[in-house]
Amino acid sequence: MESAKLATAETPATTAAQTAKPAERPPVLARNFGPQATSMSRPGLNETVLNILKPLPLGAILDCPAGEGAFAQDLLNAGFDVRCSDLYTELFRLPGVEIKRGDLAGTLPYSSGTFDYITCLEGLEHIDSPPHPFREFKRLLKPGGHLILSVPNIMNIEERVKWLLHGYTSHFKPLSEQSKSKISADCAGMDEIAVHANPIGYSELRYYLEKNGFQIQGVHRDRKKANQWLYWPLVVLIRLLARLTPQKRCADRWTDELTSDPVLLGGNTLIIHSIRT
């Protein structure tokens, strides 16, 4: 089966701030076109990340992928020195803020040790080489710098049940020819905006982070899901089995983390805050 179009090659940098006209915007985004940048993130994600950053000192922060610049505006309002990068800089709509064309699967157009913070919200699942960005994040962050990333939570109880019943989760449906054609039409050929190519769970994220010298500081969810009560019998069973598991095996298999509220009872998005050692 033909694979979906993915971001794989490094692209040239563009430093000028850009504003997209309505006609330049993919149809899937043009529906929401208004006077301000529109967030592409799920409700609760940006607010949760801002709360993580709130007690930390201000500094230079890279937001990648930046999308239209909605979260970058929040970071500016909070007082951070904001730089932005995205595969499609033509979508960026925040005047006066530096935007550079960059590919998470390639080398981002910044010098090593430039940033105190990096936020990568809803980006890793769109590329075909998830391990690579972690090496880039390490290169770009100063020692002691903070990395906050998010991915669709494929390990909450609802998604586990959907995987069991259907063989796929809500955010990673099969990429049939029909679905790829619709994505291409809706996104005006900018398929990477919508294609979820790589489901990444807590275990994979932790492995990549620790392999590249990051220490996890906290695991968060965007918000509670309203229908969680439907799955409580399964949650109780899973946690009972976890309690019956020998402590040494729990530590080895990260059982406590995988049955924690942010993971097992998480919302649509898993958020991890880590520090570069």
C-alpha positions as CSV (number, residue, x, y, z in Angstrom):
1,M,0.0,0.0,0.0
2,E,1.3,3.4,-0.9
3,S,2.6,5.2,2.2
4,A,1.3,8.6,3.3
5,K,3.4,11.7,2.6
6,L,5.6,12.5,5.6
7,A,8.1,15.1,6.5
8,T,11.5,13.6,6.1
9,A,13.9,16.1,4.5
10,E,15.5,19.2,5.9
11,T,14.1,22.4,4.4
12,P,15.7,25.8,4.0
13,A,15.2,28.4,6.8
14,T,13.1,31.5,6.5
15,T,13.5,34.1,9.1
16,A,11.0,36.7,8.1
17,A,7.7,36.8,10.0
18,Q,4.9,35.8,7.6
19,T,1.1,36.1,7.6
20,A,-1.1,33.8,5.5
21,K,-4.0,35.1,3.5
22,P,-7.3,33.2,3.6
23,A,-6.8,32.0,0.0
24,E,-3.4,30.5,1.0
25,R,-4.8,28.5,3.8
26,P,-5.7,24.8,3.5
27,P,-9.5,24.3,3.5
28,V,-9.3,22.4,6.8
29,L,-7.9,25.6,8.4
30,A,-9.7,28.2,6.3
31,R,-13.0,27.2,8.0
32,N,-11.7,28.8,11.2
33,F,-10.1,31.8,9.6
34,G,-10.4,34.9,11.7
35,P,-8.5,38.0,12.9
36,Q,-6.2,35.9,15.2
37,A,-4.2,32.8,15.0
38,T,-6.2,29.7,15.7
39,S,-4.9,26.9,18.0
40,M,-4.5,23.5,16.3
41,S,-4.2,21.9,19.7
42,R,-7.0,20.1,21.7
43,P,-8.7,22.0,24.4
44,G,-6.8,22.1,27.7
45,L,-3.4,21.4,26.2
46,N,-2.0,24.9,25.9
47,E,-3.4,25.8,29.3
48,T,-1.7,22.8,30.9
49,V,1.7,23.6,29.4
50,L,1.4,27.2,30.5
51,N,0.8,26.1,34.0
52,I,3.9,23.9,33.9
53,L,5.9,26.9,32.7
54,K,4.4,29.4,35.1
55,P,6.6,28.8,38.1
56,L,9.8,28.7,36.0
57,P,12.1,31.6,35.2
58,L,11.6,33.4,31.9
59,G,14.0,32.6,29.0
60,A,14.4,31.9,25.3
61,I,11.9,29.3,24.1
62,L,11.4,27.5,20.8
63,D,7.9,26.4,19.8
64,C,8.1,23.8,17.1
65,P,5.8,23.0,15.3
66,A,4.3,26.5,15.7
67,G,1.3,26.2,13.4
68,E,-0.5,29.5,13.2
69,G,1.2,30.9,16.3
70,A,-1.6,30.7,18.8
71,F,0.5,29.1,21.5
72,A,3.4,31.4,20.7
73,Q,1.1,34.3,21.4
74,D,0.4,32.8,24.9
75,L,4.1,32.4,25.5
76,L,4.7,36.1,24.5
77,N,2.0,37.2,26.8
78,A,3.7,35.2,29.6
79,G,6.9,37.1,29.0
80,F,9.1,34.6,27.2
81,D,11.6,35.3,24.4
82,V,9.8,33.3,21.7
83,R,11.2,31.8,18.5
84,C,9.1,29.6,16.2
85,S,9.7,27.0,13.6
86,D,7.3,25.0,11.4
87,L,7.4,22.9,8.2
88,Y,4.8,25.3,6.7
89,T,5.8,28.9,7.7
90,E,3.1,30.3,5.3
91,L,0.5,29.3,7.9
92,F,2.1,31.4,10.6
93,R,0.1,34.5,11.5
94,L,1.9,36.2,14.4
95,P,3.5,39.5,13.2
96,G,6.9,40.4,14.5
97,V,7.8,37.0,15.8
98,E,10.7,35.1,14.1
99,I,9.5,32.1,12.2
100,K,11.9,29.7,10.5
101,R,11.1,26.8,8.2
102,G,12.2,23.6,9.9
103,D,11.5,19.9,9.8
104,L,11.3,17.9,13.0
105,A,12.7,15.0,11.0
106,G,15.7,17.0,9.9
107,T,18.1,19.6,11.4
108,L,16.3,22.6,12.8
109,P,17.9,25.9,11.7
110,Y,19.3,27.0,15.1
111,S,22.7,26.9,16.8
112,S,23.5,24.4,19.5
113,G,22.6,25.5,23.1
114,T,20.4,28.3,22.0
115,F,17.3,27.7,24.1
116,D,16.3,27.5,27.7
117,Y,13.0,25.8,26.8
118,I,11.5,23.9,23.9
119,T,7.8,23.1,23.5
120,C,6.9,20.5,20.9
121,L,3.1,20.1,21.1
122,E,1.3,17.6,18.8
123,G,4.3,17.2,16.5
124,L,6.1,13.9,17.0
125,E,3.2,11.8,15.7
126,H,3.3,13.5,12.3
127,I,6.8,12.4,11.3
128,D,8.3,9.1,10.2
129,S,11.4,9.2,12.4
130,P,10.3,9.9,16.0
131,P,13.8,9.2,17.6
132,H,15.5,12.0,15.7
133,P,13.9,15.1,17.2
134,F,15.1,14.0,20.7
135,R,18.7,14.4,19.5
136,E,17.8,17.8,18.1
137,F,16.1,18.9,21.3
138,K,19.2,17.9,23.2
139,R,21.5,19.8,20.8
140,L,19.4,23.0,20.9
141,L,18.8,23.1,24.7
142,K,21.2,24.5,27.1
143,P,22.3,22.1,30.0
144,G,19.4,22.2,32.4
145,G,17.0,23.4,29.7
146,H,13.4,22.2,29.8
147,L,11.6,20.2,27.1
148,I,7.8,19.9,27.1
149,L,6.2,17.7,24.5
150,S,2.9,16.2,23.9
151,V,1.4,13.4,21.8
152,P,-2.0,11.8,21.4
153,N,-2.5,9.6,24.4
154,I,-2.9,6.1,22.9
155,M,-2.6,4.5,26.4
156,N,-5.7,5.8,28.2
157,I,-8.3,3.3,29.0
158,E,-10.7,4.3,26.2
159,E,-8.0,4.0,23.5
160,R,-6.9,0.6,24.9
161,V,-10.4,-0.7,24.5
162,K,-10.7,0.8,21.0
163,W,-7.4,-0.9,20.0
164,L,-8.7,-4.2,21.3
165,L,-12.0,-3.9,19.5
166,H,-11.0,-2.2,16.2
167,G,-7.3,-2.7,15.9
168,Y,-6.6,1.1,15.8
169,T,-7.2,4.1,18.1
170,S,-9.1,7.3,17.6
171,H,-6.1,9.3,16.6
172,F,-4.4,6.6,14.4
173,K,-7.0,5.3,12.0
174,P,-5.9,3.3,8.9
175,L,-4.6,5.5,6.1
176,S,-6.6,4.1,3.2
177,E,-6.5,5.6,-0.2
178,Q,-9.8,7.3,0.4
179,S,-8.7,8.8,3.7
180,K,-5.4,10.0,2.2
181,S,-7.2,11.7,-0.7
182,K,-9.5,13.5,1.7
183,I,-6.5,14.6,3.8
184,S,-4.7,15.9,0.8
185,A,-7.7,17.8,-0.4
186,D,-8.5,19.3,3.0
187,C,-4.9,20.3,3.6
188,A,-4.1,21.6,0.1
189,G,-1.3,19.0,-0.2
190,M,0.1,19.9,3.2
191,D,-0.6,16.4,4.4
192,E,1.7,16.5,7.4
193,I,-0.8,18.8,9.1
194,A,-3.3,16.0,9.5
195,V,-1.5,12.7,9.0
196,H,-0.9,10.8,12.2
197,A,1.8,8.4,11.2
198,N,3.4,7.2,14.4
199,P,1.5,6.2,17.6
200,I,3.9,6.9,20.4
201,G,3.1,5.8,24.0
202,Y,4.6,6.7,27.4
203,S,7.1,3.8,27.3
204,E,8.6,4.9,23.9
205,L,8.7,8.6,24.9
206,R,10.5,7.8,28.2
207,Y,13.0,5.6,26.4
208,Y,13.9,8.3,23.8
209,L,14.1,10.9,26.5
210,E,16.3,8.9,28.8
211,K,18.5,7.7,26.0
212,N,19.2,11.3,25.1
213,G,20.0,12.5,28.6
214,F,16.6,13.9,29.7
215,Q,15.1,13.4,33.1
216,I,11.3,13.4,33.4
217,Q,10.0,16.0,35.8
218,G,6.3,15.3,35.4
219,V,3.6,13.6,33.4
220,H,0.3,15.5,32.7
221,R,-3.0,15.2,30.9
222,D,-4.7,17.9,29.0
223,R,-8.1,17.4,30.8
224,K,-10.3,14.6,32.1
225,K,-12.6,12.9,29.7
226,A,-16.3,13.1,30.4
227,N,-17.1,9.4,29.7
228,Q,-14.3,7.9,31.8
229,W,-16.9,6.4,34.3
230,L,-17.9,3.9,31.6
231,Y,-14.5,2.3,31.9
232,W,-14.1,2.2,35.7
233,P,-14.6,-1.6,35.9
234,L,-11.6,-2.1,33.6
235,V,-9.6,0.5,35.4
236,V,-10.2,-1.3,38.7
237,L,-9.1,-4.6,37.2
238,I,-6.0,-3.2,35.6
239,R,-4.9,-1.5,38.9
240,L,-5.7,-4.6,40.9
241,L,-3.4,-6.7,38.6
242,A,-0.8,-4.0,39.0
243,R,-1.0,-4.2,42.8
244,L,-0.6,-8.0,42.6
245,T,2.5,-7.7,40.4
246,P,5.8,-8.2,42.3
247,Q,7.5,-4.8,43.1
248,K,10.7,-5.6,41.2
249,R,8.7,-6.4,38.1
250,C,6.6,-3.2,38.5
251,A,9.7,-1.1,38.6
252,D,11.2,-2.9,35.6
253,R,8.0,-2.6,33.5
254,W,7.1,1.0,34.7
255,T,3.8,-0.5,35.9
256,D,3.0,2.4,38.3
257,E,3.5,5.0,35.6
258,L,1.5,3.1,33.0
259,T,-1.5,2.8,35.5
260,S,-1.2,6.4,36.7
261,D,-4.0,9.0,36.2
262,P,-2.3,11.0,33.5
263,V,-1.7,7.8,31.4
264,L,-4.5,5.4,32.2
265,L,-7.1,8.0,32.9
266,G,-5.6,10.7,30.7
267,G,-7.5,12.8,28.2
268,N,-6.7,13.0,24.6
269,T,-3.2,14.2,25.1
270,L,-0.2,13.0,27.1
271,I,2.2,15.8,28.2
272,I,5.7,15.1,29.5
273,H,8.0,17.7,31.1
274,S,11.7,16.8,31.2
275,I,15.0,18.5,31.8
276,R,18.2,18.1,29.7
277,T,21.0,16.9,32.0
